[in-house]
Amino acid sequence: VSILDRLRALAARGPGADAARVRAAAAAAKAMRHELRDTRRTLAGVAAELDRLRHDVLRLRGLQAEAAGAAVQLDRLADVVGSLDAAAHVRHAAAGATLVDAPEPHLGIAAVLPRALYELAVAAIPAPVFFDGPGQTTLRVPPRVASAHAIATWTYLSDLLETALVPVVVERFAMHLQRRMDLEAPAFAFDAAALPFTAGPARLVREAPGPAASDGDPALRAVTGAWLTVLLPLTPENGEAFEGGRRPAHTGATVAAADERAGPLDARPWANTALAILGGSTPHALRRSWSGEGGGVRYTWEVPIEPDRRLRAVLPPAGR
Amino acid sequence: VTPFGRLLRARTPSAAAPRHLDALERLTTEALADLAALKDDLRTLSAALTDLRHTTAAAVAEQAQVAEAQAGVAAPDGARLASDALALVGRPSERMRVRRLFSGGRFERPFSPSVGLTRIASTAPDVRDLWARLEAREAGCADDVLRGAPAAALDVPDAAVSMGPRRALDIYLGASKPATAAPPAWPVVAVPKFTYQFSARKLRNVGHWVLDCLPQIVALERLAPDAVFLLPTPLKAVQRSTLAMLGLPESRLVPWNGDLVAAKRLLVLEDEGRAGGGRPLAALAGMRERLATRIPVPARPGTLRLYVSRRDAKPHRRWAANEPDIEALFERHGFRIVSMADCPLDEQMRLFSQAGVVAGISGAGLADLVFTPSGAHVIVLVSDDLMRWYADDGQSRSLWLRNAPVPGGALAELGDSPRFYGHVAAAFGQVAHYFVAADQMPLDQLSGFVDDVMGTVEASAS
């Protein structure tokens, strides 16, 4: 029984004048309740503002902290880039990988990056505070808000991927892509020498272990519109975990493809092994299941390969 | 026990009830007042937090911008710069010290108020088609606003600079400086973009000098008022006199052959702020502001009518076959005929600053519009021959035709086209009228057009 109810009951029993005063007191108590609720809402607003402020402060501190070491890191990156022909390495790795047709056409590209460059890529993953969304799960690469070192590294890697890896991967899947083009854009003249595909907006995906955390996060949904997707798990080759002091469990387990009827797909998230696979949903499901393997937080570089402007112009809206 | 409690415990109203009620009323009134005060405090706190968050977010954005700029100049495979004729020579850690500075603000102005009457008197189908394509491209732009970015310069501490035979600029940083570099002769050295990336032909053209080159000097000087300028050699007399007009003494002008020069601070104009093939609108507007501090440009247009003759141009660049007749026509309409070759710079400034209407065949002579007040009118004559020249496939001036129109593209990108002076006039707040006709310009139609324009001029003046 609330205070208001008891006041009302009291008012019903009292003489007229007192009853009116009790009713007024009840009304005042009611107003107080409204005021309290309103105050609580205001307080929640203050708390939310404080959260945003804390987030910005953490980003600022992150930027300032990383700025101090950026010069050394950038020199190291330049030394690595200057000492090897990374584009030739990437092309060679993609061209030599075995294309497996079942259960889903896919390409596992081992040692896709020169080892030193892969290590620099792992080291240049920005801190979680620079990732977007409530769970800090995704980050567009190259990042816009990050240290100079992270931006320079990911800009270089993105260019490398776009100019060296994507053309070879597209070429490897030419037959499959042609089949889909015949269905969706029969009027488009297929030219094996100039396949109309390009790298779409790439991102880093950061996932805590276990599928539950990512289930409700819309940012982790599959990349739509991808005809091909390249996934590169970014795990330290020495086996050390990124966070939480746990060793990433990425060795040995066979991960099931999204379509269980097709049978298991041996697509283990080996360090420096890229997986190129048709479509956007299946690779997404694979990446999601990797995160359920236990261990620490996982990072994946996810690159959709999409129709270029020429092909998009003739595709029905659903195919773009 | 609170007054509330005492009141609520009473099974029946007692003699004490009024006292309890008094206390209850006082309590609720005070509590409500306290709550209201608390809410006010919370709102104040919330506003303070929001302020602080905006400040912090701005600091994050600023720091991120610095990081992004550093990532660009310190990229592992070479600095990513706006001009491919520039190279930063040095380790990334040295290149990181290079800052990108912006001179002045952005330019933004609606275009259509600067577009006056247009008459296409040409009967040549190709010329009519070219004009229609120009208008279609203008109509296909995102909006009716001319926009220009501020000029950007690289600010390089402790550097040396040299220019190779292909006019590419090498900027050496820190330990990468060649051993042959002499100690700095000047503390601050500035290099405009036209010194290292501008064709010799354009450099000789007075129009390009005034509209493309001088704004670069002004943009750099705004960043370093004490800089010495490395300029192409040899400097022509008109170039020296216009630089003097901007207040730059000879001692700050160094004709440069590209030999290695060291400086404690080097400023190199990386990007003059042109959009596509367009004019550097922000820098142009900045130069006009600078000129206003040096020479008296009236706030309102004057009454003088000027026709700028091309009789001093090379025969194949006169564009109209009957210019003497055109001059006579304009003279009959009260225009004073001016030949720029015969007119000293100070006289040009005086005449153009008093003008209310300036007419002429599109060309370098109209560049003196920079001295003409806002609100003045410009009559631009375009012959068939000139129109086709703007569409010449092999030249950069035909970018407006060659580049596929981007739906929603930027209007300013069309600034190197027959609309050249329309954009210049817009940058100066003037109105441009266009008459497009055969090389042998039809005088009757031109006369009617001039009458119509003068009617517009009088209407706008009244």
Contacts between the chains, C-beta under 8 A, distances in Angstrom:
chain1	res1	chain2	res2	distance
A	3	B	4	6.9
A	3	B	8	7.2
A	6	B	8	5.0
A	7	B	7	7.9
A	7	B	8	7.2
A	10	B	7	6.9
A	10	B	8	6.8
A	10	B	10	7.3
A	10	B	13	7.5
A	13	B	12	6.1
A	13	B	13	6.7
A	14	B	12	7.9
A	14	B	13	4.0
A	14	B	17	7.0
A	15	B	13	6.4
A	18	B	13	5.3
A	18	B	17	5.6
A	18	B	18	6.6
A	18	B	21	6.6
A	21	B	18	7.7
A	21	B	21	4.8
A	21	B	25	7.2
A	22	B	7	7.7
A	22	B	21	6.7
A	24	B	25	7.4
A	25	B	7	8.0
A	25	B	21	6.5
A	25	B	24	4.9
A	25	B	25	6.2
A	25	B	28	6.2
A	28	B	25	7.3
A	28	B	28	3.8
A	28	B	29	7.3
A	28	B	32	6.8
A	29	B	28	6.3
A	31	B	32	6.4
A	32	B	28	6.3
A	32	B	31	5.7
A	32	B	32	5.8
A	32	B	35	6.7
A	35	B	32	6.3
A	35	B	35	4.4
A	35	B	36	7.1
A	35	B	39	7.3
A	36	B	35	6.7
A	38	B	39	6.8
A	39	B	35	6.0
A	39	B	38	5.9
A	39	B	39	5.3
A	39	B	42	6.7
A	42	B	39	5.9
A	42	B	42	4.5
A	42	B	43	6.5
A	42	B	46	6.8
A	43	B	42	6.1
A	45	B	46	5.8
A	46	B	42	5.9
A	46	B	45	5.8
A	46	B	46	4.9
A	46	B	49	6.4
A	49	B	46	6.0
A	49	B	49	4.4
A	49	B	50	6.0
A	49	B	53	6.2
A	50	B	49	6.1
A	52	B	53	5.6
A	53	B	49	6.0
A	53	B	52	6.1
A	53	B	53	4.5
A	53	B	56	6.2
A	56	B	53	6.1
A	56	B	56	4.2
A	56	B	57	5.2
A	56	B	60	5.5
A	57	B	56	5.9
A	59	B	60	5.0
A	60	B	56	6.1
A	60	B	59	5.6
A	60	B	60	5.1
A	60	B	63	6.4
A	63	B	60	6.8
A	63	B	63	4.3
A	63	B	64	6.5
A	63	B	67	6.3
A	64	B	63	6.8
A	67	B	63	7.4
A	67	B	66	7.8
A	67	B	67	6.9
A	70	B	67	7.5
A	70	B	70	6.8
A	70	B	74	8.0
A	70	B	96	7.0
A	71	B	74	8.0
A	71	B	92	7.1
A	71	B	93	3.7
A	71	B	96	5.7
A	72	B	93	7.1
A	74	B	74	4.7
A	74	B	76	7.1
A	74	B	92	3.7
A	74	B	93	6.3
A	74	B	96	6.7
A	75	B	91	5.5
A	75	B	92	5.4
A	75	B	93	5.0
A	77	B	76	4.5
A	77	B	92	7.2
A	78	B	74	7.9
A	78	B	76	4.3
A	78	B	91	6.8
A	78	B	92	4.9
A	80	B	76	7.6
A	81	B	76	4.0
A	81	B	77	5.8
A	82	B	76	7.4
A	144	B	64	6.6
A	144	B	68	6.8
A	145	B	60	6.7
A	145	B	61	7.9
A	145	B	64	4.3
A	145	B	67	8.0
A	146	B	64	7.4
A	146	B	67	6.6
A	147	B	67	5.6
A	148	B	66	7.8
A	148	B	67	4.3
A	148	B	68	7.5
A	148	B	70	3.8
A	148	B	71	4.5
A	148	B	74	6.4
A	148	B	96	6.8
A	149	B	71	7.6
A	151	B	67	6.0
A	151	B	68	5.7
A	151	B	71	3.6
A	152	B	70	7.9
A	152	B	71	4.0
A	152	B	72	7.9
A	152	B	74	6.0
A	152	B	75	5.4
A	152	B	76	6.4
A	152	B	92	7.6
A	153	B	76	7.8
A	155	B	71	6.4
A	155	B	75	6.7
A	156	B	75	6.7
A	156	B	76	5.4
A	156	B	77	6.5
